[in-house]
Amino acid sequence: MLNRKPILERAFELAASGQFRIPSHVRKALLKEGYTQSDVFTLEGKATAAQLRERCTGSFEDRPSDRL
């Protein structure tokens, strides 16, 4: 068994990182990290999806611009 963070904790970390604009990008990243599709499905609830969306939007907008 892998010793990794619970998916909800990891999803919130990724959403707050500023790297992802929308929750579907977070879910894709989690799949690439080795979480299963059934793990990722647990993030589909209304409340969880709303929290991820808020964190993605807030963090992505607060990120310093790469443009000069």
SEMARRO-335434 format. One record per atom (N, C-alpha, C): residue in one letter; atom name; chain; x, y, z; residue number from 1. Coordinates in steps of 0.1 Angstrom, whole numbers. Example, Ala and Ser with C-alpha at 12.3 -4.5 7.8 and 13.67 -1.06 7.14 Angstrom:
% residues 2
<'A', 'N', 'A', <132, -57, 78>, 1>
<'A', 'CA', 'A', <123, -45, 78>, 1>
<'A', 'C', 'A', <132, -33, 78>, 1>
<'S', 'N', 'A', <128, -22, 71>, 2>
<'S', 'CA', 'A', <137, -11, 71>, 2>
<'S', 'C', 'A', <129, 0, 79>, 2>
This chain:
% residues 68
<'M', 'N', 'A', <8, -12, 0>, 1>
<'M', 'CA', 'A', <0, 0, 0>, 1>
<'M', 'C', 'A', <9, 12, 0>, 1>
<'L', 'N', 'A', <5, 22, -8>, 2>
<'L', 'CA', 'A', <13, 34, -9>, 2>
<'L', 'C', 'A', <10, 43, 3>, 2>
<'N', 'N', 'A', <20, 50, 7>, 3>
<'N', 'CA', 'A', <19, 59, 19>, 3>
<'N', 'C', 'A', <18, 73, 13>, 3>
<'R', 'N', 'A', <5, 77, 10>, 4>
<'R', 'CA', 'A', <3, 90, 4>, 4>
<'R', 'C', 'A', <-8, 97, 12>, 4>
<'K', 'N', 'A', <-9, 110, 9>, 5>
<'K', 'CA', 'A', <-20, 118, 16>, 5>
<'K', 'C', 'A', <-33, 114, 11>, 5>
<'P', 'N', 'A', <-43, 116, 20>, 6>
<'P', 'CA', 'A', <-57, 114, 15>, 6>
<'P', 'C', 'A', <-60, 123, 3>, 6>
<'I', 'N', 'A', <-69, 118, -6>, 7>
<'I', 'CA', 'A', <-71, 125, -18>, 7>
<'I', 'C', 'A', <-77, 139, -16>, 7>
<'L', 'N', 'A', <-85, 141, -6>, 8>
<'L', 'CA', 'A', <-91, 154, -3>, 8>
<'L', 'C', 'A', <-81, 164, 1>, 8>
<'E', 'N', 'A', <-72, 160, 10>, 9>
<'E', 'CA', 'A', <-61, 168, 14>, 9>
<'E', 'C', 'A', <-52, 172, 2>, 9>
<'R', 'N', 'A', <-49, 163, -6>, 10>
<'R', 'CA', 'A', <-40, 165, -17>, 10>
<'R', 'C', 'A', <-47, 174, -28>, 10>
<'A', 'N', 'A', <-60, 172, -30>, 11>
<'A', 'CA', 'A', <-67, 180, -39>, 11>
<'A', 'C', 'A', <-67, 195, -35>, 11>
<'F', 'N', 'A', <-70, 197, -22>, 12>
<'F', 'CA', 'A', <-70, 211, -17>, 12>
<'F', 'C', 'A', <-56, 217, -18>, 12>
<'E', 'N', 'A', <-45, 210, -16>, 13>
<'E', 'CA', 'A', <-32, 215, -18>, 13>
<'E', 'C', 'A', <-29, 219, -32>, 13>
<'L', 'N', 'A', <-33, 211, -41>, 14>
<'L', 'CA', 'A', <-31, 214, -55>, 14>
<'L', 'C', 'A', <-40, 226, -60>, 14>
<'A', 'N', 'A', <-52, 226, -55>, 15>
<'A', 'CA', 'A', <-61, 237, -58>, 15>
<'A', 'C', 'A', <-55, 251, -53>, 15>
<'A', 'N', 'A', <-49, 250, -41>, 16>
<'A', 'CA', 'A', <-44, 263, -35>, 16>
<'A', 'C', 'A', <-30, 266, -41>, 16>
<'S', 'N', 'A', <-24, 258, -49>, 17>
<'S', 'CA', 'A', <-11, 260, -54>, 17>
<'S', 'C', 'A', <-10, 271, -64>, 17>
<'G', 'N', 'A', <-21, 275, -70>, 18>
<'G', 'CA', 'A', <-21, 285, -81>, 18>
<'G', 'C', 'A', <-18, 280, -95>, 18>
<'Q', 'N', 'A', <-16, 267, -96>, 19>
<'Q', 'CA', 'A', <-12, 261, -109>, 19>
<'Q', 'C', 'A', <-24, 257, -117>, 19>
<'F', 'N', 'A', <-36, 256, -111>, 20>
<'F', 'CA', 'A', <-48, 251, -117>, 20>
<'F', 'C', 'A', <-59, 261, -117>, 20>
<'R', 'N', 'A', <-65, 263, -129>, 21>
<'R', 'CA', 'A', <-76, 273, -130>, 21>
<'R', 'C', 'A', <-89, 267, -126>, 21>
<'I', 'N', 'A', <-91, 254, -129>, 22>
<'I', 'CA', 'A', <-104, 247, -127>, 22>
<'I', 'C', 'A', <-102, 234, -120>, 22>
<'P', 'N', 'A', <-112, 229, -113>, 23>
<'P', 'CA', 'A', <-111, 216, -106>, 23>
<'P', 'C', 'A', <-108, 204, -115>, 23>
<'S', 'N', 'A', <-113, 204, -127>, 24>
<'S', 'CA', 'A', <-110, 193, -136>, 24>
<'S', 'C', 'A', <-95, 191, -139>, 24>
<'H', 'N', 'A', <-87, 202, -138>, 25>
<'H', 'CA', 'A', <-73, 202, -140>, 25>
<'H', 'C', 'A', <-67, 195, -127>, 25>
<'V', 'N', 'A', <-72, 198, -116>, 26>
<'V', 'CA', 'A', <-68, 192, -103>, 26>
<'V', 'C', 'A', <-70, 177, -104>, 26>
<'R', 'N', 'A', <-82, 173, -108>, 27>
<'R', 'CA', 'A', <-85, 159, -109>, 27>
<'R', 'C', 'A', <-75, 152, -119>, 27>
<'K', 'N', 'A', <-72, 158, -130>, 28>
<'K', 'CA', 'A', <-63, 152, -139>, 28>
<'K', 'C', 'A', <-49, 150, -133>, 28>
<'A', 'N', 'A', <-45, 160, -126>, 29>
<'A', 'CA', 'A', <-32, 159, -119>, 29>
<'A', 'C', 'A', <-32, 148, -108>, 29>
<'L', 'N', 'A', <-43, 146, -101>, 30>
<'L', 'CA', 'A', <-44, 136, -91>, 30>
<'L', 'C', 'A', <-43, 122, -98>, 30>
<'L', 'N', 'A', <-49, 120, -110>, 31>
<'L', 'CA', 'A', <-48, 108, -117>, 31>
<'L', 'C', 'A', <-33, 105, -121>, 31>
<'K', 'N', 'A', <-26, 116, -126>, 32>
<'K', 'CA', 'A', <-12, 114, -129>, 32>
<'K', 'C', 'A', <-4, 111, -118>, 32>
<'E', 'N', 'A', <-8, 115, -106>, 33>
<'E', 'CA', 'A', <0, 112, -93>, 33>
<'E', 'C', 'A', <-3, 98, -89>, 33>
<'G', 'N', 'A', <-12, 91, -95>, 34>
<'G', 'CA', 'A', <-15, 77, -91>, 34>
<'G', 'C', 'A', <-27, 74, -83>, 34>
<'Y', 'N', 'A', <-35, 84, -81>, 35>
<'Y', 'CA', 'A', <-48, 82, -75>, 35>
<'Y', 'C', 'A', <-57, 75, -85>, 35>
<'T', 'N', 'A', <-67, 67, -80>, 36>
<'T', 'CA', 'A', <-75, 60, -90>, 36>
<'T', 'C', 'A', <-87, 68, -93>, 36>
<'Q', 'N', 'A', <-94, 64, -104>, 37>
<'Q', 'CA', 'A', <-106, 71, -109>, 37>
<'Q', 'C', 'A', <-117, 71, -98>, 37>
<'S', 'N', 'A', <-118, 60, -90>, 38>
<'S', 'CA', 'A', <-128, 59, -80>, 38>
<'S', 'C', 'A', <-124, 69, -68>, 38>
<'D', 'N', 'A', <-111, 71, -66>, 39>
<'D', 'CA', 'A', <-106, 81, -56>, 39>
<'D', 'C', 'A', <-111, 95, -60>, 39>
<'V', 'N', 'A', <-108, 98, -73>, 40>
<'V', 'CA', 'A', <-111, 111, -78>, 40>
<'V', 'C', 'A', <-126, 113, -78>, 40>
<'F', 'N', 'A', <-134, 103, -80>, 41>
<'F', 'CA', 'A', <-148, 104, -81>, 41>
<'F', 'C', 'A', <-154, 109, -67>, 41>
<'T', 'N', 'A', <-147, 107, -56>, 42>
<'T', 'CA', 'A', <-151, 112, -43>, 42>
<'T', 'C', 'A', <-151, 127, -42>, 42>
<'L', 'N', 'A', <-145, 134, -52>, 43>
<'L', 'CA', 'A', <-144, 148, -52>, 43>
<'L', 'C', 'A', <-155, 155, -59>, 43>
<'E', 'N', 'A', <-165, 147, -64>, 44>
<'E', 'CA', 'A', <-175, 152, -73>, 44>
<'E', 'C', 'A', <-187, 157, -65>, 44>
<'G', 'N', 'A', <-188, 156, -52>, 45>
<'G', 'CA', 'A', <-199, 161, -44>, 45>
<'G', 'C', 'A', <-200, 177, -46>, 45>
<'K', 'N', 'A', <-212, 182, -44>, 46>
<'K', 'CA', 'A', <-215, 196, -46>, 46>
<'K', 'C', 'A', <-206, 205, -37>, 46>
<'A', 'N', 'A', <-205, 202, -24>, 47>
<'A', 'CA', 'A', <-198, 210, -15>, 47>
<'A', 'C', 'A', <-183, 209, -18>, 47>
<'T', 'N', 'A', <-178, 197, -20>, 48>
<'T', 'CA', 'A', <-163, 196, -23>, 48>
<'T', 'C', 'A', <-160, 203, -36>, 48>
<'A', 'N', 'A', <-168, 201, -46>, 49>
<'A', 'CA', 'A', <-165, 207, -59>, 49>
<'A', 'C', 'A', <-165, 222, -58>, 49>
<'A', 'N', 'A', <-174, 228, -50>, 50>
<'A', 'CA', 'A', <-175, 242, -48>, 50>
<'A', 'C', 'A', <-162, 247, -41>, 50>
<'Q', 'N', 'A', <-158, 240, -31>, 51>
<'Q', 'CA', 'A', <-146, 244, -23>, 51>
<'Q', 'C', 'A', <-134, 243, -32>, 51>
<'L', 'N', 'A', <-132, 233, -40>, 52>
<'L', 'CA', 'A', <-121, 232, -50>, 52>
<'L', 'C', 'A', <-122, 244, -60>, 52>
<'R', 'N', 'A', <-133, 247, -65>, 53>
<'R', 'CA', 'A', <-135, 258, -75>, 53>
<'R', 'C', 'A', <-131, 271, -68>, 53>
<'E', 'N', 'A', <-135, 273, -56>, 54>
<'E', 'CA', 'A', <-131, 286, -49>, 54>
<'E', 'C', 'A', <-116, 287, -47>, 54>
<'R', 'N', 'A', <-110, 276, -43>, 55>
<'R', 'CA', 'A', <-95, 276, -41>, 55>
<'R', 'C', 'A', <-88, 277, -54>, 55>
<'C', 'N', 'A', <-92, 271, -64>, 56>
<'C', 'CA', 'A', <-86, 272, -78>, 56>
<'C', 'C', 'A', <-86, 286, -82>, 56>
<'T', 'N', 'A', <-98, 292, -82>, 57>
<'T', 'CA', 'A', <-101, 305, -87>, 57>
<'T', 'C', 'A', <-93, 316, -79>, 57>
<'G', 'N', 'A', <-94, 315, -66>, 58>
<'G', 'CA', 'A', <-87, 325, -58>, 58>
<'G', 'C', 'A', <-72, 324, -59>, 58>
<'S', 'N', 'A', <-66, 312, -59>, 59>
<'S', 'CA', 'A', <-52, 310, -60>, 59>
<'S', 'C', 'A', <-46, 313, -74>, 59>
<'F', 'N', 'A', <-54, 309, -84>, 60>
<'F', 'CA', 'A', <-49, 312, -98>, 60>
<'F', 'C', 'A', <-49, 327, -100>, 60>
<'E', 'N', 'A', <-59, 334, -96>, 61>
<'E', 'CA', 'A', <-59, 349, -98>, 61>
<'E', 'C', 'A', <-49, 356, -89>, 61>
<'D', 'N', 'A', <-45, 351, -78>, 62>
<'D', 'CA', 'A', <-35, 357, -69>, 62>
<'D', 'C', 'A', <-21, 354, -73>, 62>
<'R', 'N', 'A', <-19, 345, -83>, 63>
<'R', 'CA', 'A', <-6, 341, -87>, 63>
<'R', 'C', 'A', <0, 353, -95>, 63>
<'P', 'N', 'A', <13, 355, -93>, 64>
<'P', 'CA', 'A', <20, 366, -101>, 64>
<'P', 'C', 'A', <19, 363, -115>, 64>
<'S', 'N', 'A', <18, 373, -123>, 65>
<'S', 'CA', 'A', <17, 371, -138>, 65>
<'S', 'C', 'A', <30, 367, -144>, 65>
<'D', 'N', 'A', <30, 358, -154>, 66>
<'D', 'CA', 'A', <43, 355, -160>, 66>
<'D', 'C', 'A', <46, 364, -172>, 66>
<'R', 'N', 'A', <36, 373, -174>, 67>
<'R', 'CA', 'A', <38, 383, -185>, 67>
<'R', 'C', 'A', <46, 395, -181>, 67>
<'L', 'N', 'A', <54, 401, -190>, 68>
<'L', 'CA', 'A', <61, 413, -187>, 68>
<'L', 'C', 'A', <54, 425, -192>, 68>
